[in-house]
Amino acid sequence: MAQPLLVWLLGGVLLLGAGFVTALLPRWRARAQDRVVAWSAARAAIDSAAVSRDAARHPVPEAEHLLARAEHLAAGRGGPTAARTATGYARRADELWRAGHRAGGGTA
């Protein structure tokens, strides 16, 4: 009598485990995709800010500081929140360099 009971218990545990995996797998995939997309946007914003820095005629210390913070966050490879923060820093630095370029007068 103990043998069939053990089979039923094992089957129930396996069924329960399969249900949890089926429910959680889409969440894990979505979280991983969110992280990849966030870091891709952060790298693009950092690259854009670096181009603006190279094109700037005059140094902008605040922008340099923001870009350094963004690069530091990118080196740490945190989660999507860190990536979004790095994106914000890089975009703000890019804006500062572009504003400095326009204020400097003329085009390059």
N, C-alpha and C positions, 0 to 999 in steps of 0.2 A: 504493500500500500504506500510506502514511503517513496518508492521510485516514481510513480506517476505524479505525485504531489511535487516532487523536486523538478520534474520536467515542466509542469505548469508554472511553477514559481520562476524558473529560469526563463521560460517563454514570456511571461509577464514582464519581467525585468528588461529583457531584450526589446520587447514592444514599447515599453515606456521610454527606454533610452533612444530608440529610433524616433519616437515622437518628439523628444526634446531636440535631437539633432536636426530633424526636419523643420522644426519651428525656429531654431536659432541660426541655421546656416545662411538664410537670406540676410539676416541682420549682420552677421560677420562679413559677408561679401560686400554689403552696402557700406559698412564701416571702412573696410579696406579700400574700396573704390573712392570714398569720400576723402580719405587720407592721400591717395595718389593724386586726385584732382587738385586738392588744396596745395600740395607741394609743387605741383606743376605750375599753378598760378603764381606761387611765391617765387619760384626760380625765374619765371618770365618777368615778373615785376622787378626782381633784383637785377636781371640782365638789362632791362630797359633803363633802370636808374643808373647803372654803370655806364651805359652809352651816353646818357645825359650828362653824367659827371665828366666823361672824357671830352664832350663837346663844349662844356662850360668854359667861359673865358676867365672867370674868377672863382676862387674857392668859396664854398658856402659851408661853413663849419657845422651848422645844424644839419644840413643834408648829409654831410660826411658821417656825422654821429648816427643819424637814422639808418643810413645804409650799413654802417658797421654793426648796428644792433640787429638788422635784418639778416645779415650774413652770419652773425653769431647764432641766431635762432636756427638758421638753415643748417649750420654745422652740427647742431644738437639733434636734428632730426626728430623733433617731438611729434605730437599728434596734429590733427587738423586745426586745433585752436592755435597752436604755435605757428603753423603755416599761415593762417589768416592774419595773425599779428605781424609776422614777417612781411607779408604782402602789404599790409597797411603802412608799415615803416618805409618800405621800398617805394611805394607809390607816393608817399608824402615827400620823400627825398627827391624823387623824380620831378614832382611839381615844383619844389623849391629851386632845383637847378634850371628847369625850364623858365620859371619866372625870372630868375637871375639872368638868363640868356636874353629874354625879351627886354628886361630893364637895361641891359648893357647896350642895346640898340643894334639894329641891323641884323642881317642874316649871315651865317657862316659860309 
